[in-house]
Amino acid sequence: MAKRDLLSITDIDEDLPSLLERAHAMKLARRRGDLSATRPGRYLAMIFEKPSTRTRTSFEVAMTDLGGHALYMSSKDLQLGRGETIADTARVLSRYVDAIAYRANRSEDMAELAQWSAVPVLNALDNVEHPCQIVADLLTMYELWEGKLEGHRLAYIGDGNNVCNSLMLGCARMGIDFVGAIPEKYRPPERIWHLANRFAARWGSSVEYVTSPKEAAKDADILYTDVWVSMGDEQQAAERQAAFDGYRIDAQLLAAARPAARVMHDLPAHRGMEITDDVMDGPQGVMWDQAENRLHAQKAILEKFIPPRGSGSSPMGTGRLRGSPPG
């Protein structure tokens, strides 16, 4: 069986419905005390070039719940930090572990690791996408709407960053209308926009941009925001804060949405910037459910991409002698 990588939401577009169902079932099972140890003896390497709270913790706990083990590797602690190539790192780790979760500065490095790795590579965030986050977000909506996502409307307010990119694709795939109030300079790449529109045409949803947050919020079931200054953009902080002035989710903007609307934020939040304390801590905020759902989404993803012991499909120890990338 050829190994599969999760680098983009587009890598799991056909699998999303079943992943959400499985993640929800695993969540209920965990609450009953059943840890669903379906991947005993499996190992996950986690290479992190950026800080993390939710992604690292959820992957580690998820792998433990599945009966396996996760190894955290800061890029500063690896030989990557001393000049070893990504390709050589991939070759070595493929002999030790069953999958690699990579939190990368650059999507190009993510693609290179996947090219040379003989085991699945899971995108734990790069500068273009954050697919694992969006599986958790869709799981949160799945629970809010009792499994019926189609026909709902999500308004994204703020920066068209990696989270926005994956969210737009994920919403379009699941039949959720996506409307973005994003300053033109900070909108997602055209490639992502066109992919999302192709998904929308296929799955009966819509993708659009509007000029004002209030217009986006009208009839919205979800208001979603993220930080205005992502990791790596700190040198643009002043410019970005000025550009996003007026794009804050506050009580007034929330009042423009549907009465039962919920507010989502992938965290960490800069309180008082992209979202106010009263909304963050109010009854319509579901960001804590989002955060919890990272664990259950991660478990479903790991189970999907890492075969069980005895399946004969693990690429560990395949003995590639010439070091060519897996085909």
N, C-alpha and C positions, 0 to 999 in steps of 0.2 A: 504494500500500500504506500503510495507516494505521500510524503509529509505535506501538511498544509500549514501556511502561515496566516496570522491575523495581523495585517499591517493597516488595514482600512476597513471601515464598515462595509465596503463593497465586497470584501472577502467573505462576509457572512450574511449577505442580503437574503439568500434563500433560507438560511438557518435561523434568522431572527425570531420568527414565531415560536419554533420549537425550543430555542434557547430561553425565551422568556417563560414559557410553560415549565421548563425544567428548573430554571432558577427559582420560580415561585414554589414549586413542589419541594425543592431542597430547603428553602427557607422555612416552610411549614414543618418539614421533617426535623430540622435542627431545633426548632422550638419545642418539639415533642421529645427531644433528647436523642434523636437518631442522627448521627454525624455522617451517615452515608459514605463510609470509607471504601469508595469504589476504585481508588487508585493507590493501593498499598504498594510500598516499595518503589514508587516513582519519585523522581527528583526534578526540581525546578530551579534553574539558575536565574537570579534577578540582577541585572546590570543596571545601575542607576547613575546617570550623569547629572541629575537634578534632585533637589530635596523632595521628600514625599511623606505624607502622613497616611492618607486613606489608601493610596495605591499599594504602598509597601505592606502595610498592616493587613489589608484585605487579601493580598496574594499569599502572604505567609500563613495566615489563619486558614484560608481556603485550602491550601495544599495540605496542611495538617489535618483538617477535617476529612479530607479525602484519603487520609492514611499515608500520604507521602511526606516529603520534606522539601523546604525551600531554603536556598542559600543566598543571602544578601551579599552583593558585591558592588561596592562603590567603585566607580571607574578610577578613582585616585588610588585605590588599593590594588588594582589589577596592573598587569604589565602594559595594558593599554595606555596607562598614564606615563609610561616610560618609552613609548614608541612602538610597542608590538602592534602589528596591523590588526584591523578588525577581522580580516579573513583568517589569520592564524589563530586568533582568539576563538573564532567560530569553530574552526577545525578541532581545537583542543576540547572545548566545552562539549562538543557533540559526542566525544568519547566518554564523558562522565555523566551527563544528565539527559533527561527525556524531553525537556523543553527549556526555552530561554525567554524570559520576560525582559524587555529592554525599554528603559526610559531614557530617550536620547535627545540630544540637542538638535540634531539634524535628521530629517527624513531620509536623506541620502545614506547616512550611516545605518539607519534601520534597514534599508533595502540591501545594503552590502552585507550586513550580518545575516539576513535571511538568505541571500544568494549563496553564501558559503557554509551555512549551518546545515547539518544533516538532520537536525531535530527542529520541531516547530518553533518559530519565533513569534512572540506575542507583543504587540505594540502597547506598552504601558505609558505612552505619551511620547510624541515628538512634536516638531514645530508645525506639522500639517494636520495631524489627526490625534484623537484620543478615543478610540473605539470602545475600549473597556468601560470608560465612564458612561458612554451613551447607552450601552446595554443596561447598565444600572438605572439610568434615567428612564429608559423605556419600560423597565420592570416597575419602576415607581408609578408610571402612568398606567400600566397594565393593572396594577392593584387598585389605583384610584377609580378606574373606569370598569372594573370587574372584567377585564380581558377584552373589552371592545374599544380599540384605539381609533378605529376609522371614523372620520368625520369630525374629530375634535380639532381645535385650533391652538397652536402654540405661538406666542409672540416672544421673540428673542430681542432683548434690548441691550445694545452696547457694542462690544468689540467683536468683529468677525474673525475670531481666532481659531485655534485647533479644535476646541470644544464645539464652537459654532459650526465648523465644517462637518464634523462627524454627526452633530445633532441634526443639521439640515438633511443630510443623507438618510439618517435613521428615521426621522419623521416622515420624509417622503416615501420611504420604503414601507412604513407601517400604516400609511393612509392618513396621517396627521397633517393638516394644513400648517405650513410653516410661513410665518411672516416676520421679517427682520427689520427692525428700526436700527440701522447701522449707518454711521456717516460714510459717504461714498468712498473715501480714501481707505477705510478700514474694512471694507466688505470682503467676503471670501474670494479666493481666486476664481477666475472664469471657469477653469476646469471643474471645480467642485460645483459651481452653479449649474453647469450643463449636465453633470452627472445627476444632480438632485432633480432637475427637471425631467430627465429621462425616467428616473424612478417614479416621480409624481405622475407622469403620463401613464406608466404601466400599472401603478397601484391605486389610482383614483384620488390622488391628493393634489395639493398645489403648493408652489413655492413662489414667494414674492418679497420685494423690498418696498418699504414705504418711507415717507420723509420724517414722520414724527413718532415718538414713543406712544403718544395718546392714540394716534390712528392705529398703530399696531395692536394696542391693548383692547380696542373695541371688539367685543364678542369673543375675546380670548378665554380659553379654559386654563391655560398655563401662561404665566409670565416667567421668563427665564433670563437670568443674567449671569455674568462672569466678571472677573476682575478686569479693570481697564488697562492695567499694566501687568502683562504676563511675565513669567520668568524669562529673562533674557532681554526684556524690553525696558529695563530700569532706566537706561540713559534717555529714554523718550518720555519719562514720567510727566514732566511739566506739559509737554506738547499734547500728550494723550489726555490728561486731565482737562485741559482746555477744550479739546475736540469733543469730549463726551459730556461736557457740561449740559445738563438738561436731559441726560439719558439715565438718570437714577430711578430705581424702582422705589417709590414711596407710597404713602397711603393714598395720595391723590391719584397717582397712576393706577394703583390697584383698584380704585373705585371705578375706573373707566372700563375695567374688564367685567366679565360675567360675575354675578354675585357669588357663585360657588367656585370661582377661580382659585387656583393654587399658585404659589410662588416657588420656583426652583433656583438653586444655586449650587454649582458643583463643588464649591469650597476650595481653598480658604477664601473667606470674604473680607473685603476691606470695608468695614462698617462705616457708614456715613459718606462713602464714595458711590459705589454702584448700587448700594442698597442701604436703607435706613434701619436703625435698630428696631423700630416698632413693627416693621414688616418682617424683618428677620426673626424676631421673637414672637410674632403674632400667630394666631390660630390658622392662618392660611399658608404659612410656610411649611414646606415638606422637605426641606433640604436635609433634615436629620434622617428621614426615611431614605433619601437618595444615598446618604453616606453609608447607612447600614446595608443598603442593597448592593453596594460595591462588593461586599463579601459574597453574597449569593450569586451575583452575576459572574464573579470571578470563578466560583466553583463550577458553574455550568460551562463556562468557557474552557477551563482546564480539563474538565471531563470530556468535552467535545474534541479537544485537540491532542490530548495525551491518551494513547490507547492503553487498555489495561494490560497487566502482566499476562503473559501466555498467549497474547493475540498474534505474536509473531510479526508485528508491524513496527516494533521499535527500531529506529535506525541506529541506536547506540551500538558501538562496536562493530560497525559494518566493515571496517578494515579498508577504507579507501586508501590505496597506496600512493596514488599520484596527486592527491589533494585537490582534485577537481571539484567544483561546486556540484551539489546534488542536482540531478536533472528533473 
